Amino acid sequence: MSTDAVLRMSAGSQAHRLAGKLGPTAIVFMVVAAAAPLTVVAGTFPIGIAAGNGAAFPASYGVCTVVLLLFAVGFTAMTRHIRGAGAFYTYIAHGFGRHTGLGAAFLALLSYTAVQGGVYGYIGAALGELVTSHGGPAVPWYAYALAMMAIVGTLGYRHIELSGKVLGVLLVCEVGIVLVINVAVIGHGGAEGLSTAVLHPGNFFSGAPGIALIFALAGYIGFEATAVFRDEARDPARTIPRATYVALLLIGGFYALSSWAMVTAWGDAGAVAQATDNPANMLTDTAIRYVGSVAGDLVQIFLITSLFAALLSFHNVLARYIFSLGNTRALPERCGRSHLRHDSPHIASVVQTVSALVLVVASVVAQLDPVTQVFTWFVGAASVGIVVLMTLTSAAVVVYFRRTRFDTRPWHTVIAPTLGFVGLAVLSVMTAVNLPLLVGGSDTLAAIIGVLLAGAFLGGIAVAIGRPHAGHQDENPDIAKEIAR
């Protein structure tokens, strides 16, 4: 066989694979950036405090972290046995079969696409406000959104390690400014001394704890995507579990500390009043009050970088979902090809950029407000879809290990996943019931979103029925021998 023929065969075999040497730190940056910590601090904290359980809102992050840690136990145990990088849908398919798996795949695509579409609306509006507040021209929000889309698309087309480096820098900036504010608040002793509301369990159940938990849970969206980067991890069997736990603990700890510091900054009653009367500027006002005006300006700037980091992270996650579905023939096979030089899912990246463009254009045509409608509606819809996917995944873990017996540890394969399933099922019901609140109080819109989410799931099942060879997954039972060492 000629050298050219060998090279052609080698290139063909690599065309459907991704490659990289990402360690736990790089993957943690990817998924924590998707959670957009500064955006959560600035946007979600005031809502959780005002509409949830007031000064006890920080405890909601403790509850969510415990539930998601239980989910992560089974999730990471299954990661060692599953080759595919499709995360939710790959795991659900191994647990419940191809039809349910592809239903989950299309639900995941819709949910993550909705999140990204919402963030494009928010970043467009935030950039517009920043420019005009400093004397610049008034430009439509979608112009900024399209400019960000071009940058994200370019980075997503190239090797994943470039995105990792960019996200690392941006994440340090946004987390750093919040930690500076936290230290200043604690150092000054807050408005009335350090808040102790979270130490009294009765306070957690005051007000609307269900609403508090829903908004708290939304801040974790994206942490489960660690498994999506399996093919690009240095040592998947070890890197993915470590990254998942580290990301979850960092997110939960950061939110709990920062929300407690924000309550402390204004006092228990004052925080509720501030969150109710001036939610949009609560973080900025806190920064100015305890650090100075420069900190207030930095919050505005880093809020935009936080949104950009979330866009880039979700773009990478979605591109890898599309890539995985292309490789399993649920989507056109060209989507499952990787770039010969960048080892990136370049075609899937372009497809993902086009889908984001369609959402932004549709929002403009419908004349939707970029924050109160595009961001709120899309993220509200995604919250329901992603919590349902996590619930299904927890159940799939139990079914998978009971059927295969690759891992017989009770805590990892039965107890923790079952407890996680119960907790997530409760949160799923709460999120679905309160969906009208998440989308501006409209029962009609909530019903439409519910139909779209159900339609995406049923659409995946229809693809499985219509394409019998689509969605087949490879599993690796021999990995059990390596783990047993």
MONORBEL-V674650 format. One line per field, one symbol per residue. phi: phi as a letter, one per 40 degrees, with the letter a starting at -180 (. if undefined). Layout:
phi=???
This chain:
phi=.ccccccccccccccbbbaibccdcccdddcccccfdcccccbcddccccccbgccddccccccccccccccdcdcccdcbbccbcfdcccccccbhcccccccccccdcccccdccccccccccccccccccbgcccbddccccccccccccccccccccccccccccccccccccccccdccccccggcbgccbdccbdcccccgbcccdccccccccdhcccdcccdcbccadcbccdccccccccccccccccccccccccbgdcccccccccaccbccccccccbbhccccccdcccccccccccdcccccccccccdcccccgcbdcccccbccccfbccccccdcccccccccccccccfcccbcbdccccccccdccccccccccdccccccccccgcbbcdccbbccccccccccccccccccccddccbggccccccccdccccccccccccccccbdccgcbcbbcccdccccc
